[in-house]
């Protein structure tokens, strides 16, 4: 979904990481942006359709800036 390269998973080291969004509820247009790995590690941030690009950017930046791990 995003054009930013995701770093490998800090827990298992896999490069099979996915960034995506999905709707949480229709009437309020809330969405969840998330980055997840095949091992089950995940980071997410909830927002509104009006700021979905900022939510996605925020969660990708958080994933890429995490410390420790492999």
MDAnalysis code that builds the backbone (N, CA, C; Angstrom):
import MDAnalysis as mda
import numpy as np

u = mda.Universe.empty(210, n_residues=70, atom_resindex=np.repeat(np.arange(70), 3), trajectory=True)
u.add_TopologyAttr("name", ["N", "CA", "C"] * 70)
u.add_TopologyAttr("resid", np.arange(1, 71))
u.add_TopologyAttr("resname", ["UNK", "UNK", "UNK", "UNK", "UNK", "UNK", "UNK", "UNK", "UNK", "UNK", "UNK", "UNK", "UNK", "UNK", "UNK", "UNK", "UNK", "UNK", "UNK", "UNK", "UNK", "UNK", "UNK", "UNK", "UNK", "UNK", "UNK", "UNK", "UNK", "UNK", "UNK", "UNK", "UNK", "UNK", "UNK", "UNK", "UNK", "UNK", "UNK", "UNK", "UNK", "UNK", "UNK", "UNK", "UNK", "UNK", "UNK", "UNK", "UNK", "UNK", "UNK", "UNK", "UNK", "UNK", "UNK", "UNK", "UNK", "UNK", "UNK", "UNK", "UNK", "UNK", "UNK", "UNK", "UNK", "UNK", "UNK", "UNK", "UNK", "UNK"])
u.atoms.positions = np.array([
    [0.824, -1.193, 0.000],
    [0.000, 0.000, 0.000],
    [0.864, 1.251, 0.000],
    [1.887, 1.282, 0.791],
    [2.730, 2.470, 0.858],
    [3.968, 2.263, -0.017],
    [4.580, 3.354, -0.451],
    [5.770, 3.267, -1.278],
    [7.048, 3.306, -0.463],
    [6.942, 3.237, 0.845],
    [8.093, 3.266, 1.725],
    [8.548, 1.828, 1.967],
    [9.860, 1.606, 1.905],
    [10.383, 0.266, 2.149],
    [10.299, -0.070, 3.633],
    [9.775, -1.238, 3.929],
    [9.670, -1.703, 5.313],
    [10.917, -2.464, 5.706],
    [11.382, -2.242, 6.921],
    [12.509, -3.007, 7.436],
    [12.046, -4.412, 7.797],
    [12.997, -5.307, 7.947],
    [12.687, -6.688, 8.327],
    [12.042, -6.742, 9.715],
    [11.480, -7.874, 10.039],
    [10.825, -8.050, 11.336],
    [11.870, -8.070, 12.454],
    [11.649, -7.308, 13.527],
    [12.621, -7.274, 14.622],
    [12.581, -8.544, 15.475],
    [11.579, -9.377, 15.305],
    [11.447, -10.578, 16.127],
    [11.984, -11.824, 15.434],
    [11.604, -12.029, 14.173],
    [12.031, -13.252, 13.487],
    [13.040, -12.983, 12.375],
    [13.208, -11.710, 11.982],
    [14.163, -11.359, 10.932],
    [13.622, -11.488, 9.515],
    [12.373, -11.903, 9.363],
    [11.785, -12.095, 8.039],
    [11.623, -10.774, 7.297],
    [11.761, -10.851, 5.982],
    [11.484, -9.702, 5.123],
    [10.076, -9.766, 4.557],
    [9.318, -10.767, 4.955],
    [7.945, -10.937, 4.484],
    [6.997, -10.134, 5.382],
    [7.072, -8.800, 5.242],
    [6.273, -7.876, 6.047],
    [5.288, -7.155, 5.129],
    [4.117, -6.857, 5.673],
    [3.039, -6.271, 4.894],
    [2.525, -5.006, 5.575],
    [2.295, -3.970, 4.792],
    [1.643, -2.756, 5.280],
    [0.299, -2.649, 4.578],
    [-0.761, -2.431, 5.351],
    [-2.088, -2.365, 4.765],
    [-3.033, -1.559, 5.648],
    [-4.257, -1.362, 5.160],
    [-5.308, -0.681, 5.914],
    [-6.620, -1.410, 5.683],
    [-7.504, -1.310, 6.663],
    [-8.847, -1.834, 6.470],
    [-9.835, -0.991, 7.264],
    [-11.088, -0.953, 6.809],
    [-12.108, -0.157, 7.511],
    [-12.514, -0.804, 8.822],
    [-12.749, 0.021, 9.836],
    [-13.215, -0.473, 11.129],
    [-14.726, -0.368, 11.258],
    [-15.279, 0.723, 10.793],
    [-16.735, 0.883, 10.823],
    [-17.170, 1.860, 9.736],
    [-18.281, 1.554, 9.118],
    [-18.737, 2.361, 7.991],
    [-19.292, 3.731, 8.366],
    [-20.187, 3.830, 9.313],
    [-20.802, 5.150, 9.521],
    [-19.806, 6.246, 9.897],
    [-18.768, 5.879, 10.625],
    [-17.800, 6.886, 11.074],
    [-16.548, 6.955, 10.201],
    [-16.414, 6.040, 9.255],
    [-15.292, 6.014, 8.328],
    [-13.940, 5.873, 9.034],
    [-13.896, 5.087, 10.105],
    [-12.634, 4.834, 10.795],
    [-11.883, 3.698, 10.110],
    [-10.553, 3.796, 10.121],
    [-9.705, 2.793, 9.478],
    [-8.588, 2.373, 10.422],
    [-8.011, 1.193, 10.174],
    [-6.832, 0.732, 10.906],
    [-5.710, 0.558, 9.897],
    [-4.591, 1.212, 10.167],
    [-3.372, 1.050, 9.375],
    [-2.467, 0.121, 10.160],
    [-1.843, -0.845, 9.478],
    [-0.999, -1.769, 10.220],
    [0.163, -2.277, 9.385],
    [1.183, -2.716, 10.099],
    [2.312, -3.427, 9.513],
    [2.359, -4.751, 10.254],
    [2.466, -5.838, 9.502],
    [2.502, -7.148, 10.153],
    [3.505, -8.056, 9.464],
    [3.927, -9.067, 10.208],
    [4.882, -10.051, 9.730],
    [4.226, -11.424, 9.755],
    [4.783, -12.346, 9.004],
    [4.256, -13.704, 8.964],
    [4.363, -14.409, 10.317],
    [5.234, -13.928, 11.209],
    [5.386, -14.552, 12.531],
    [4.314, -14.087, 13.512],
    [3.517, -13.090, 13.123],
    [2.450, -12.592, 13.989],
    [2.740, -11.243, 14.625],
    [3.958, -10.740, 14.478],
    [4.284, -9.416, 15.010],
    [3.483, -8.368, 14.235],
    [2.956, -7.380, 14.947],
    [2.137, -6.360, 14.295],
    [2.194, -5.045, 15.053],
    [2.124, -3.965, 14.313],
    [1.950, -2.627, 14.867],
    [0.769, -2.026, 14.132],
    [-0.070, -1.269, 14.844],
    [-1.183, -0.628, 14.157],
    [-1.510, 0.718, 14.772],
    [-2.234, 1.489, 13.991],
    [-2.719, 2.791, 14.441],
    [-4.087, 3.004, 13.811],
    [-5.036, 3.431, 14.613],
    [-6.388, 3.687, 14.126],
    [-6.554, 5.171, 13.822],
    [-7.331, 5.453, 12.809],
    [-7.591, 6.833, 12.423],
    [-8.879, 6.924, 11.638],
    [-9.043, 8.028, 10.960],
    [-10.234, 8.274, 10.172],
    [-9.829, 8.347, 8.701],
    [-10.776, 8.140, 7.825],
    [-10.504, 8.180, 6.389],
    [-9.854, 9.516, 5.991],
    [-10.138, 10.568, 6.742],
    [-9.575, 11.891, 6.434],
    [-8.073, 11.953, 6.683],
    [-7.564, 11.113, 7.602],
    [-6.128, 11.145, 7.890],
    [-5.472, 9.783, 7.684],
    [-6.026, 8.958, 6.794],
    [-5.515, 7.599, 6.615],
    [-4.082, 7.565, 6.081],
    [-3.704, 8.523, 5.250],
    [-2.327, 8.550, 4.752],
    [-1.350, 8.847, 5.882],
    [-1.722, 9.758, 6.777],
    [-0.868, 10.083, 7.907],
    [-0.761, 8.896, 8.870],
    [-1.872, 8.182, 9.071],
    [-1.849, 6.989, 9.935],
    [-0.914, 5.934, 9.376],
    [-1.003, 5.693, 8.065],
    [-0.135, 4.695, 7.447],
    [1.323, 5.105, 7.556],
    [1.612, 6.351, 7.274],
    [2.979, 6.847, 7.381],
    [3.499, 6.710, 8.805],
    [2.662, 7.016, 9.780],
    [3.047, 6.936, 11.181],
    [3.382, 5.506, 11.611],
    [2.557, 4.556, 11.220],
    [2.795, 3.171, 11.635],
    [4.016, 2.577, 10.914],
    [4.241, 2.961, 9.658],
    [5.437, 2.496, 8.945],
    [6.693, 3.082, 9.581],
    [6.659, 4.364, 9.922],
    [7.804, 4.985, 10.586],
    [8.083, 4.333, 11.934],
    [7.037, 4.008, 12.679],
    [7.214, 3.345, 13.978],
    [7.841, 1.960, 13.787],
    [7.387, 1.211, 12.797],
    [7.937, -0.119, 12.523],
    [9.420, -0.004, 12.159],
    [9.746, 0.943, 11.304],
    [11.119, 1.090, 10.833],
    [12.067, 1.666, 11.893],
    [11.546, 2.336, 12.907],
    [12.402, 2.957, 13.925],
    [12.537, 2.136, 15.195],
    [11.907, 0.973, 15.260],
    [11.959, 0.167, 16.481],
    [13.393, -0.231, 16.791],
    [13.663, -0.479, 18.039],
    [15.029, -0.811, 18.469],
    [15.106, -2.276, 18.841],
    [16.314, -2.782, 18.791],
    [16.548, -4.169, 19.203],
    [16.169, -5.159, 18.135],
    [16.085, -6.383, 18.528],
    [15.708, -7.441, 17.597],
    [16.841, -7.803, 16.668],
    [16.504, -8.515, 15.612],
    [17.492, -9.024, 14.669],
    [17.847, -7.991, 13.643],
])
